[in-house]
Amino acid sequence: MSIGEALTTARRQADLTVSQVSQRTGIPEKVVTDIEGGDYSACGGDYYARRHIRTIAGAVGADPEPLITEYDTARLGPRARPDDVTEPVTPVRVRKRHRLGWTGALALVLVVAGGLGFAAYHFRAGLRDTGAALTARAHPVARHHPSHSPVPNTSTAAAPAPKASATAAPARVLKPASVAAFGSSGAGGGDNSDLAPLAIDGNPATAWHSDWYATASFGDLYPGTGLLVDMGRPVTVETVKITLGSAHGARLQVRVGARPALQNLRTAARAAGVGGTVSLHLTTPARGRYVLIWFTSLPPDTAGTFQVSVHNVRLTGRS
């Protein structure tokens, strides 16, 4: 039985539809259907394909380890082991060394000679400018006291050039150093911590998702759940773009601070009843090393429970 057939059989035995599996795992329905059909092209690589297989297997009650072993054997050969498999590394291209012919040597000599002439010209021009500056200093313009009558000054002097005002660096995309699931007990204590890196990998087909709960307020068990983004150094955050699942109804806060504790992370932006792509422009830019995407209410899913998925988090600002 192939991987896709095994996952399909397990899903049907669990009485789940593809849509329900997608809602529970945060994996798009098309990707779930493709994997059941043996097509992994939409996964974005072997690393994500293994994650999807493992996540779907967990949702439908199948043992993921034999499926991962079969995937590695089929894709990488019988000697490959899961712990030895890493993402493919782009090979380094080595340029061949070529001998310099007489034509190239002559061209090089001409370029060097031209460069020396250009430098000599600017050196002489610099000496002239320096001499003019010294002459100007030797004849300063006289200043007059307010009580004295103004005396006409016939000497000419160049007006000082206005100083260039310093301009702030433009906002740019900020690259996170790491991310972790965040719960009421702090970093690492949130839902599905192993899936947290999928929220910043830039792949829209992958996602971190929370556990599913009986109510939107976490069954009154927790005050919230979310993702803690560690920037690695203090940054100034100006905009936050979060790509959620298609279901609307999530309520969230963006908190920024210097320490990874809920009480030390100040609320910089809020949104309620949202889903899909959420773009937040901070009225006052917030500075800190840590950015917390904190959900205080979850959207509904097709299974009658409540769960949120985060496909991507994009921050812009200044370092």
C-alpha positions, 0 to 999 in steps of 0.5 A, a space after each residue: 500500500 502506497 503512502 497516499 493509499 495508507 493516508 486515504 484509508 486511515 482518513 476514511 476509517 476516521 470518518 474524516 473528509 479532506 476538508 476536515 483534515 485540512 482544517 485540523 492540520 492547517 494544510 491546504 486541501 489541494 496539498 492533502 489531495 495531492 499527497 493522497 494521490 502520491 504527488 508531493 510537488 506542491 509541498 515545497 521540498 522533501 523537508 516539508 513533504 515529510 512534515 505534511 505526511 507526519 502531520 496528516 498521519 497524526 490527524 487521521 490516526 495513522 503511524 507516521 514512521 513507516 510512511 516516512 521510511 517509505 518516502 525516504 526509500 522511494 525518494 533517496 534510496 534504501 540507504 537513506 535514513 530520516 535523521 541523515 536527510 537534510 535539505 539539498 544544498 546548492 552546489 558551489 560553482 567553481 570558475 575555471 582559471 584562464 590565461 591572460 593573452 597578449 590582447 588582454 594584457 594590452 587592454 589591462 595596461 591601457 585601463 591602468 594608465 587611464 586610471 592613473 591619469 584620471 587620479 592625477 587630474 583629480 589630485 591637481 584639482 584638489 590642490 586648486 580647491 585647497 588653495 582657494 579655501 586657504 585664501 578664503 580663510 585668510 580674508 574673513 568677512 568682518 562682523 558688525 556689532 548691532 550698535 555700529 552703523 553697517 559698513 558696506 563690504 565689497 569683498 565677495 565670499 561664497 555662502 556656506 552650503 546648507 548642511 544636509 539633513 539626516 534622513 531616516 533609513 527606509 523601512 525594510 523586511 525584518 528577518 526573524 532569528 527563530 520562532 517558538 510556540 507561546 502559551 500561558 506558561 511562556 515560550 515553548 509551552 504553547 500549542 504544536 511547538 514543532 510546527 512553529 518554524 512553518 510560520 516564518 518559512 515563507 511557504 504559503 503551503 505550510 502553517 503552524 496551527 493551534 490545538 482545537 478547542 471546544 469553544 473560541 475561548 479555549 474551553 476556558 482553559 487558557 487565556 490565549 495561545 500564539 507564536 513568539 518571534 525572536 528577532 535576535 536583536 532589538 528592532 523597530 517594528 512598523 508593520 505586521 502582516 499575518 496570513 491566517 487560514 480562511 476561517 474568520 473570527 480570530 481575535 489577536 494582539 501584536 505585542 513587542 518587548 525586550 523580554 520573552 514574558 507576557 507581562 514584559 511585552 506591550 500591546 502594539 496593535 489589535 485585530 478582531 474577527 479576522 481571517 485570511 491576510 491581516 495587515 497591521 500598521 502600527 500607529 506608533 512604531 514599537 521597539 524590542 527584540 521579541 514580537 508576540 502574535 497572541 490569539 485571545 479568541 479562535 475562529 471556528 472550523 468545519 468540524 465544530 471545534 475552534 482552531 487557528 492556523 498561521 501560514 506566514 508572519 512578515 515584519 517590516 521596520 528598521 534595525 
